[in-house]
Amino acid sequence: MKKIILTLICMLAFATSHAANPVRRHGQLRVDGTQLIDSHHRPVQLLGVSLGWHNFWPRFYNPGAVRWLAKDWKATVIRAAMGAKIEKGYLDNPQFALSCIEPVVEEAIRQGIYVIIDWHSHDLLTEQAKEFFSQMAQKYGKYPNVIYELYNEPVNDSWHDLKTYHKTIIDEIRRHDPDNIILCGCPHWDQDIDQVAANPIEGVENVMYTVHFYAATHKDYLREKTQEAINSGLPVFISECAGMEASGDGPLNPTEWQNWLDLINRNRLSYICWSVSDKDETCSMLLPQAAPDGKWRAEVMKTWGRMVRETLRKTRR
């Protein structure tokens, strides 16, 4: 009897550890049709949060914050939003940017969750992005945890120019990393997914296309475009979203947020909520008194932060 009980305890401990480690459970991700799937050919839905711009909120770019989001919030993916250009970003101080991004990537690997290395820019910066992603792919491409997001929210670039940009960066990454997932932004703040669906990048594998939404602003029209793109065969990844207006401020709209969640869950889309930061705005999840390294209780989380945590913790994967 003691041996049976000990065996059951060991099996339970293994199952708990396995469930708490998404990368151990899913392994190398790939794209099959419109669906993100794992090494066992099972559909995968990654759920997580984005850290705010590294150059504005570097205090949250630390291993403790990553551990807390993985263990307490049950995030299976973290997005490291590396500001490329604006106000002391990567272009001005690459060493500082890397000193923020790399500890997040490395702790995500230790915790067994996925991590998005996000070139957080609104401008087309081909040569600089090519150099950066080459460096990241050489350093982290051997880890199945890593996902590359090539361009956060293009504003004025045409899809023609974006296709050329994306293909250039994809080719550079694939020189060093043959299989990790790559996310490509689309025109007009990641809204014009219909243009991408009509003319996707050819000759690439394990590539997905990003849609961003803020539920109080982006309603049925963007949901319809997103669903039509998926129906056409385009793999979509929601790499940034939130429940308020597109400004990041204003009241939350729980009804429209739920409408988006319905579409997301119906299509088993992965999604990332914006953002772990402490600015005086609705989309910043934390108050200024929140510690930098996690252990955030309800009293230091804003309504949006509590709402995201609850959603992540209760969603079946």
N, C-alpha and C positions, 0 to 999 in steps of 0.2 A: 504493500500500500504506500509506504514512504517513497519507494522508487517511482510509483505512478504519480504521486503528488509532485515530486521533484521534477519529473518530466513535464508535467502540465505547467508548472511554474516557469520552467525554462522556455517552453513553447510560447507561453504568454509574453514573457519578457522579449523574446525574439520578435514576435508579431508586433508588439508595441514599438520596439526600436525601429522595425522595418517601416511601420506606418508613419513614424515621426521623421523619417528620412526619405523625402520624395525622390531624390536622385538614386538612392539604393533601390527604391521600389520601381522606378520607371526606367532608369538608365539613360542611354542615348536617345534623344528625341529625334523625330524626323517628321516630314510632312507627307501625307498620303491623301491626294485629292485636296479637299478643303480642310482636312482634319489634322491636327497635331496628334501624333501617336507615339507610343513608347517602344522600348526594345522588345516588348512582348506582343506588339501589334495591337495594343489596346488604346482607345482614345484617351487623351490627356487634356485636362482643363487646369491650367495654372492660374492661381489666384494670389494676388499680392498687392504691394504698395510701392510707390515711388518715393524715394528721398527727394527733397527739394533741390534746387540748383546748388551744386557744391560750393560755388563761390559766394553764395548768400547764407547758406546754413551748413557750413563745414562741421559744426559741432555735433551733428547727427551722423557724420560719416565715421563710424567707429564700430569695432566688433561687438560691443555690448548692445548697441541698438539693433544690429542684425540678429543677434541671438534672441533678443526679446521679441522681435517681430516674428521670428521663426517659431519660437516655443510658446509664447503667450497669445499672439494674434493668429497663429497657425498659417502664416503666409508660406506659400510654397515657392514664391519667386519675389525677389527684391530688384527694384530698378535703381541704378545709380546714375542720376541725371547730371552728367558732367557739362557744365556751361562752357561752350566753346569760345564765344566771342564777347559777350556782354560783361562789362564791369569786372575786370580782373579775372577773366576766364582762362581757359586753357591756352589760348593764343598769347596772352600776356605773361602767364606764369605756369608753364606746363608741369614743372616739378611739384608745385603746390597741388595742382589738379590731380596728378598721379598719387600724391601722398594722401589724398582723400579717397580716390576711387579704388585703389589697390587693396587697402585693408577691408573694404566692403566686399570686394570680389573674393578675397582669400577667406574671409570669415564665412561667407555663403558656401564656399566649397567645403570648409570644415563642418558646417552645420548640415550639409547634405541637401541644400535647397538650390534652386536655379537663380541665376543673377543676370540681369540685362545691363550690358555696358552701353549706355545711351549717349550718343553725340548730340547734346542738347543745344541745338542751334536753330535759328530762323533764317540763316543765310547759307548759300551754296559755297562751300569751302573745300573743293575737291582735293587739292594736294595735301592740305593739312589733315583732312579726315583720312586720306589714304595712308599717310605716315602713322597716324595714331592707331588705326585699326590693324595695320601691319604689326605694330609693336604689341598690341593686345593679343592678337592671334598667335604670335610667336610665344608669348609668355603663358597664355591661358588656353590655347586651342586644344590642348590634350585633355582638358577637363570637360565632361559632358554637361556640367552645370551651366556653361557660359552661353549666352545669347547676345548677339550684336544688334543694336538698333542704330541704323546708319544715319538717320537724319530726323530729328524731332521737329515736326510741324513746319514744313516748307510753307512760305507765305506767298511769294510772287513768282515762284519757278513753275514753268510749264511741265507737264508730264513728260514731254519729249526730252527736256533737259534733265529731269530727274532720272529718267531711265538710263541715260548715258552716265550720270553720276553713280547711280546704284550699281550698274554693271561694272564700272571701274573699281569700286570699293569691294564688291563681291569677289571679283577676280583676284584682288590683292589678298583678301582674307583666305580664299581657297588655296593660295600658294602655301599656306601654313596650317590651315585648319580645313579638312576636307568635308566636314559633316555637321558642325554645330548650326543651330538655327540662326537665320539672318532676317531681320525685320526692316522693311523698306517703307519710308514715309510717302504720302501722296499729296497732291496739291491742295492749297487753300486750307492750311491748318489741319491736315489729315481728314478733310471732309469729302474730297472729290474721288471717292473710291470707285465711282462709276467709270471715270476716265481710265483708271487702272484696269478694271475688269474688261474694258473694251480692247485693251492693248497691253497685256502683261509682259513682263520680261521673259524672254525665251532662252532656253538652254541653261537654266539654273535649277538647282535642287535645294530642298530644305529652306526655301524662302517664303516668307509670309508678308502680308501688307497691312499697314496699321491704319486703324480708325481711332480718332479721339472724339470724345463727346463730353459735354457738360449738360446734364439732363434738363435743367430749367430753361436752356436755350435751344438745344438740339433735340428735336422731338420726332414726330412721325416721319418727316421728310428724310432725315438722315437714317433712321431705322429702316425705312423702305429701300434706300440706296444700298445700305449694308446688306440687307437680306437678298436683294437682287444680285449683288456682287457674289455672294456666297452661292446662290442658286446657279450662277453662271459657271461656277467651278473655282472661284478665287479663294485661296486660304487667307483668312482675316484674323488679326490679332489686335485686341483693344489694349494698346500700350499706355494709354492715359485716359482716365475718365473720373468724373465726380458728379455730385448731385445738385450743384448750384448753377449759377449763370456762367457763361463762358469767360467772364472777367475773373472768375475765381471767387467772386464775392456775391452778395445778395442772399436771399433766403434759399434754403434747401427745398427741393420739390420731390418729396418721397414718392408721389404717384408716378412721375416720369422716371425716376430712378428705378422703380419696380418694373415699369414698362421695358426699360433697357435690360434689366436683369432677366426678364422673361425671354427676350430675344437671345441674350447671351447664353442662358442655360439651355434653351431649345436647340441651339446650334453648337453647344459645348465649346464656346469661345473662351480663350484665356483673357484675363483682364487685370489691369494695374490701376489702383486708385491713387490719385494725387491729393496731398503730398504730406510727407513727414517733415514739417517745418513749423515755425511759431510766429509767422507774420500775422498782423491784425487783419485777417480776411477769413472768409468762411471755409475755403478749401484747405487752409493750414490746419492740420489735425491736432496740434498741441498748443498749449499756452506757454508763455515765456518761462514760467517757473518749472517746466518739465525738465528733468535731468537729461543730459545728452545721451546717456547710455542705456536707455530703457527703464524698466520698472515703473512704467507710467500707470498710475491709478486713475480712476474716473475723474477725480477733481482737477487733474492737469490736462485732460483731454477735452477738446471741443466736441460739440454735438456730432460733427462730421466724423471725427476720429472714433468716437464711441460707436457710431453707426457702421463704419467700415469694419472695426474689430468684431462687432457682433455678426456681421454678414460673413466675414471670413471664417469665424469659428464655427458657425452653424451649417455652412455649405458642405454638402456631401461631395467628395471628390471621386 
